[in-house]
Amino acid sequence: EQYTRNMVTGASTAHAAIILIDATRVTVENGVAELLPQTKRHSAIVKLLALQHVIVAINKMDLVDYSEARFNEIRDAYVTLAKQLGLTDVRFVPVSALKGDNIVGASERMPWYAGEPLLDVLESLPVETQAHDALRFPVQWVARQDGSSADDFRGYMGRIESGEVKVGDAIAVLPSNRTATVAEIVAPVPGGTASVAHAFAGQTVTIRLAEDVDVSRGDMFVTAAEPVTPAKKLEADLCWFDEAPLSPQRKYLLKQTTSTVFAKIGGVKQVLDVHTLSHATDRQDLKMNDIGRVALTLQKPIVCDTYDAHPGTGAFVLIDEATHHTVAAGMIRAYSA
């Protein structure tokens, strides 16, 4: 459970998740396995982060005599959990990390397993791309070549969170909603940087505009033909990291892409019970490792999307203004002006 923070931050940029289950720690009564709360919590986070592929690696099979029956009991329990959470693409591999069974090659000690080893399962997973989604380019830095008046170079640096951008594209700068034309794209190449005709999601680039537009860190470039309305009210799922529980009376900073704004938590709508997978609606706090849905009001609007639509612009972290601790990771489910 102490690894929940690491799991959330690591999985936020992943395409797939490996859920590791210790076969020796799962209790079985009358042929029915009871999964650990940690397994349920991490699986719930996988669902919250909208990861499309799940590999369940049932480990330490050497300590249960490579038992097919134990593997089946744990697999059946996880199939039930996956159905409750809505996880659809789930694959199971019995492994022994210590002995190397079914890691990179088939295990002779588990002839009853006819599937692929873990590495082959990983390599066979399809990788989705967001290159064809709507453009989302948060400006991280405004770059000038040097300070001389003779050089008017001004570039806007950042990472393309989704979509693609081409020289000549019409873009809108949010939240000002000023429009401009892409004049040049500079991207890293072997040995340095070079001008390129287009760039895609995941690339870190510098964009120059043909027009003189006021742009600063935290602004967002989007396709001019696909406008986005900045939002001040959010509904989001939070994974709470901090030892101090959530308090509506405390001041929090919300950091989303390159924007940082003050946020007020208006209330807790529901909290997930990882034991029963039900939602409690009578709580107004979140404690360490809790997963809950909250309403937030921001001091000023941000350009965002729902997490399901665009993970890069639908995710954020909350920072306690007093302690500067990162207290939660959030996934936006709905927003409004």
C-alpha positions as CSV (number, residue, x, y, z in Angstrom):
1,E,0.0,0.0,0.0
2,Q,2.9,2.3,0.6
3,Y,3.7,2.2,-3.1
4,T,0.3,3.7,-4.2
5,R,2.0,7.1,-4.9
6,N,4.6,5.4,-7.1
7,M,2.1,3.3,-8.9
8,V,-0.1,6.3,-9.8
9,T,2.7,8.5,-11.0
10,G,4.3,5.7,-13.0
11,A,1.1,4.4,-14.6
12,S,0.0,7.8,-15.7
13,T,2.3,7.6,-18.7
14,A,1.9,3.9,-19.4
15,H,0.0,2.0,-22.0
16,A,-0.4,-1.2,-20.0
17,A,-0.1,-2.4,-16.4
18,I,1.4,-5.5,-14.9
19,I,-0.4,-6.4,-11.7
20,L,2.0,-8.6,-9.7
21,I,0.3,-11.1,-7.3
22,D,2.3,-13.1,-4.7
23,A,0.8,-16.6,-4.9
24,T,1.9,-17.3,-1.3
25,R,-0.1,-14.3,0.2
26,V,-3.5,-15.1,-1.3
27,T,-5.7,-16.9,1.1
28,V,-8.0,-19.6,-0.4
29,E,-11.0,-21.1,1.3
30,N,-13.2,-23.7,-0.3
31,G,-11.5,-23.1,-3.6
32,V,-12.2,-19.3,-3.6
33,A,-9.2,-17.0,-3.4
34,E,-9.3,-13.6,-1.6
35,L,-7.1,-11.0,-3.2
36,L,-5.2,-8.5,-1.1
37,P,-6.6,-4.9,-0.7
38,Q,-3.4,-3.7,-2.4
39,T,-4.2,-5.7,-5.5
40,K,-7.8,-4.3,-5.6
41,R,-6.6,-0.7,-5.0
42,H,-4.0,-0.9,-7.8
43,S,-6.5,-2.5,-10.1
44,A,-8.9,0.3,-9.4
45,I,-6.2,2.8,-10.2
46,V,-5.6,1.1,-13.5
47,K,-9.2,1.6,-14.3
48,L,-9.2,5.2,-13.2
49,L,-6.1,5.9,-15.4
50,A,-7.9,4.2,-18.4
51,L,-5.1,1.8,-19.1
52,Q,-6.3,-0.5,-21.9
53,H,-4.2,-3.6,-21.2
54,V,-3.6,-5.5,-18.0
55,I,-1.2,-8.4,-17.5
56,V,-1.7,-10.3,-14.2
57,A,1.7,-11.9,-13.3
58,I,1.0,-14.5,-10.6
59,N,4.5,-14.7,-9.0
60,K,6.3,-17.1,-6.6
61,M,4.8,-20.2,-8.3
62,D,7.9,-22.1,-7.2
63,L,6.8,-21.7,-3.6
64,V,3.4,-23.2,-4.3
65,D,4.9,-26.2,-6.2
66,Y,4.0,-24.7,-9.5
67,S,0.4,-25.6,-8.7
68,E,-2.1,-25.2,-11.6
69,A,-4.9,-25.3,-9.1
70,R,-3.5,-22.3,-7.2
71,F,-3.0,-20.4,-10.4
72,N,-6.6,-21.1,-11.5
73,E,-8.0,-20.0,-8.1
74,I,-6.2,-16.7,-8.2
75,R,-7.0,-16.2,-11.9
76,D,-10.7,-16.8,-11.2
77,A,-10.7,-14.3,-8.3
78,Y,-9.1,-11.7,-10.5
79,V,-11.5,-12.3,-13.4
80,T,-14.4,-11.5,-11.0
81,L,-12.6,-8.3,-9.8
82,A,-11.9,-7.3,-13.4
83,K,-15.6,-7.6,-14.3
84,Q,-16.6,-5.5,-11.3
85,L,-14.1,-2.7,-12.3
86,G,-14.8,-2.9,-16.0
87,L,-11.3,-4.1,-17.1
88,T,-11.8,-5.9,-20.4
89,D,-8.3,-6.8,-21.8
90,V,-6.8,-9.0,-19.0
91,R,-4.1,-11.6,-19.6
92,F,-2.6,-14.0,-17.0
93,V,0.9,-15.4,-16.7
94,P,2.2,-17.8,-13.9
95,V,5.8,-16.8,-13.2
96,S,8.7,-17.3,-10.8
97,A,10.8,-14.2,-10.9
98,L,13.5,-15.9,-8.8
99,K,13.8,-19.0,-10.9
100,G,13.1,-17.2,-14.2
101,D,10.0,-19.3,-15.1
102,N,7.9,-17.8,-17.8
103,I,9.7,-14.5,-17.8
104,V,11.6,-14.6,-21.1
105,G,11.0,-18.2,-22.0
106,A,8.5,-21.0,-21.5
107,S,8.8,-22.8,-18.2
108,E,9.4,-26.6,-18.3
109,R,8.1,-26.7,-14.7
110,M,4.6,-25.5,-15.7
111,P,3.7,-27.6,-18.8
112,W,0.1,-27.0,-18.0
113,Y,0.5,-23.4,-19.1
114,A,0.1,-23.1,-22.8
115,G,0.4,-19.3,-23.1
116,E,3.3,-17.0,-23.9
117,P,6.0,-15.9,-21.3
118,L,5.7,-12.5,-19.8
119,L,8.1,-10.7,-22.2
120,D,6.3,-12.0,-25.3
121,V,3.0,-11.0,-23.9
122,L,4.3,-7.5,-23.3
123,E,5.8,-7.2,-26.8
124,S,2.6,-8.3,-28.4
125,L,0.4,-5.6,-26.9
126,P,-0.8,-3.0,-29.3
127,V,0.4,0.6,-28.6
128,E,-2.1,3.4,-29.0
129,T,-1.1,6.8,-30.2
130,Q,-2.8,10.2,-29.8
131,A,-1.3,11.7,-32.9
132,H,-4.7,11.9,-34.6
133,D,-6.4,13.5,-31.6
134,A,-7.1,17.3,-31.3
135,L,-3.9,19.4,-30.8
136,R,-2.9,20.1,-27.2
137,F,0.4,22.0,-26.8
138,P,0.9,23.5,-23.3
139,V,3.6,26.2,-23.4
140,Q,6.3,25.4,-20.9
141,W,8.8,28.1,-21.8
142,V,9.1,31.2,-24.0
143,A,12.6,31.1,-25.7
144,R,14.6,33.9,-27.2
145,Q,17.8,33.4,-29.2
146,D,19.6,36.1,-27.3
147,G,18.9,39.5,-25.9
148,S,19.9,41.6,-28.9
149,S,17.4,43.9,-30.7
150,A,18.7,42.6,-34.0
151,D,17.4,39.1,-33.3
152,D,13.6,38.8,-33.0
153,F,13.5,35.0,-32.6
154,R,10.7,34.0,-30.2
155,G,9.8,30.4,-29.8
156,Y,7.4,28.6,-27.6
157,M,8.7,25.4,-26.1
158,G,6.8,22.4,-24.7
159,R,5.6,18.9,-25.2
160,I,2.8,18.0,-27.6
161,E,0.3,16.2,-25.3
162,S,-2.0,15.1,-28.2
163,G,-2.6,15.6,-31.9
164,E,-0.1,17.0,-34.4
165,V,1.0,20.3,-35.6
166,K,2.3,21.4,-39.1
167,V,3.9,24.5,-40.5
168,G,1.1,26.6,-41.8
169,D,-1.5,25.4,-39.3
170,A,-3.9,27.9,-37.8
171,I,-3.8,27.7,-34.0
172,A,-5.6,29.4,-31.2
173,V,-3.7,30.5,-28.1
174,L,-5.8,29.9,-24.9
175,P,-7.1,31.3,-22.7
176,S,-6.7,34.6,-24.7
177,N,-8.2,32.9,-27.8
178,R,-5.9,34.8,-30.1
179,T,-5.3,33.1,-33.4
180,A,-2.0,32.7,-35.2
181,T,-0.2,30.7,-37.9
182,V,2.6,28.2,-37.3
183,A,5.7,29.6,-39.0
184,E,8.3,27.1,-37.9
185,I,8.7,23.9,-35.8
186,V,12.1,23.1,-34.3
187,A,12.6,19.6,-33.0
188,P,15.5,17.6,-31.7
189,V,17.4,15.5,-34.2
190,P,20.6,13.4,-33.9
191,G,23.4,15.9,-33.2
192,G,21.2,18.9,-32.3
193,T,17.9,20.5,-33.5
194,A,16.4,21.2,-36.9
195,S,13.3,22.7,-38.5
196,V,10.7,20.1,-39.4
197,A,7.5,20.2,-41.4
198,H,5.3,18.6,-38.7
199,A,5.5,17.1,-35.2
200,F,3.4,14.6,-33.3
201,A,2.1,13.8,-29.8
202,G,4.9,13.0,-27.4
203,Q,7.5,15.2,-29.1
204,T,9.1,18.1,-27.3
205,V,9.4,21.0,-29.8
206,T,9.8,24.8,-30.2
207,I,7.1,26.5,-32.2
208,R,7.4,29.9,-33.9
209,L,4.4,31.9,-34.9
210,A,4.0,34.2,-37.9
211,E,2.1,36.8,-35.9
212,D,3.2,38.7,-32.8
213,V,0.9,37.2,-30.2
214,D,1.2,37.6,-26.4
215,V,2.0,34.1,-25.2
216,S,3.3,33.0,-21.7
217,R,4.0,29.8,-19.8
218,G,0.8,28.0,-19.0
219,D,-1.0,29.0,-22.2
220,M,-2.2,26.3,-24.5
221,F,-2.1,26.0,-28.3
222,V,-5.1,24.2,-29.9
223,T,-6.4,23.9,-33.4
224,A,-8.2,27.1,-34.3
225,A,-11.0,25.2,-35.9
226,E,-11.6,23.2,-32.8
227,P,-12.1,25.7,-30.0
228,V,-12.0,24.8,-26.3
229,T,-13.7,26.6,-23.5
230,P,-11.5,27.1,-20.4
231,A,-12.9,25.7,-17.2
232,K,-13.1,26.9,-13.5
233,K,-15.2,24.1,-12.1
234,L,-14.0,20.5,-12.2
235,E,-15.3,17.1,-11.1
236,A,-12.4,14.7,-10.6
237,D,-11.3,11.4,-9.1
238,L,-8.4,11.9,-6.6
239,C,-5.9,9.3,-5.3
240,W,-4.9,10.7,-2.0
241,F,-1.1,10.4,-1.1
242,D,-0.6,12.5,2.0
243,E,-0.7,11.4,5.7
244,A,-2.8,14.5,6.4
245,P,-6.3,13.9,5.2
246,L,-8.1,16.1,2.7
247,S,-9.6,19.2,4.3
248,P,-11.9,21.6,2.4
249,Q,-10.6,24.4,4.7
250,R,-7.0,24.0,3.5
251,K,-5.6,25.8,0.4
252,Y,-4.4,23.7,-2.4
253,L,-2.5,24.4,-5.6
254,L,-3.6,22.5,-8.7
255,K,-0.9,21.9,-11.3
256,Q,-2.1,20.7,-14.7
257,T,0.4,20.6,-17.6
258,T,2.3,23.9,-17.3
259,S,-0.5,25.8,-15.4
260,T,-0.6,26.2,-11.6
261,V,-3.8,27.7,-10.0
262,F,-5.4,27.9,-6.6
263,A,-8.1,25.3,-6.1
264,K,-10.9,25.0,-3.5
265,I,-12.4,21.6,-2.8
266,G,-16.1,22.0,-2.5
267,G,-16.9,18.6,-1.3
268,V,-16.4,14.8,-1.5
269,K,-19.0,13.1,-3.6
270,Q,-18.0,9.5,-3.0
271,V,-15.1,7.3,-1.7
272,L,-14.2,3.9,-3.0
273,D,-14.2,1.0,-0.6
274,V,-11.5,-1.3,-2.0
275,H,-12.7,-4.3,0.0
276,T,-16.2,-4.3,-1.4
277,L,-15.7,-2.0,-4.5
278,S,-18.7,0.0,-3.3
279,H,-18.8,3.8,-3.0
280,A,-19.4,5.6,0.3
281,T,-21.3,8.8,-0.1
282,D,-21.4,9.9,3.6
283,R,-17.7,11.0,3.9
284,Q,-16.2,14.4,3.5
285,D,-12.6,13.5,3.8
286,L,-10.0,11.5,1.9
287,K,-7.2,9.7,3.8
288,M,-3.9,8.2,2.6
289,N,-4.4,5.8,-0.3
290,D,-8.1,6.7,-0.5
291,I,-9.7,7.1,-4.0
292,G,-12.6,9.5,-4.2
293,R,-14.5,11.8,-6.4
294,V,-14.5,15.5,-5.5
295,A,-15.8,18.9,-6.8
296,L,-13.2,21.7,-7.2
297,T,-13.4,25.4,-8.0
298,L,-10.4,27.1,-9.5
299,Q,-9.2,30.7,-8.9
300,K,-8.8,31.1,-12.6
301,P,-9.7,29.0,-15.6
302,I,-7.5,26.3,-17.2
303,V,-7.6,24.6,-20.6
304,C,-8.4,21.0,-19.9
305,D,-10.1,17.9,-21.1
306,T,-11.6,14.9,-19.5
307,Y,-9.0,12.3,-18.7
308,D,-10.7,9.7,-20.9
309,A,-10.5,12.1,-23.9
310,H,-7.0,13.4,-23.4
311,P,-5.0,12.0,-20.5
312,G,-2.2,14.6,-20.9
313,T,-4.6,17.5,-20.3
314,G,-7.1,15.7,-18.1
315,A,-4.7,14.9,-15.3
316,F,-3.3,17.1,-12.5
317,V,-1.7,17.0,-9.1
318,L,-2.7,18.8,-5.9
319,I,-0.1,20.5,-3.8
320,D,-0.7,21.7,-0.2
321,E,0.1,25.4,-0.2
322,A,1.4,25.3,3.4
323,T,3.6,22.2,3.3
324,H,4.3,22.1,-0.4
325,H,3.6,18.3,-0.3
326,T,2.1,16.8,-3.4
327,V,-1.0,15.4,-1.7
328,A,-3.0,13.9,-4.6
329,A,-3.2,12.9,-8.2
330,G,-6.4,13.7,-10.0
331,M,-8.2,12.7,-13.2
332,I,-10.8,15.1,-14.6
333,R,-14.2,13.5,-15.3
334,A,-16.2,16.7,-16.0
335,Y,-15.6,20.4,-16.3
336,S,-17.5,23.7,-16.9
337,A,-16.9,27.4,-17.1
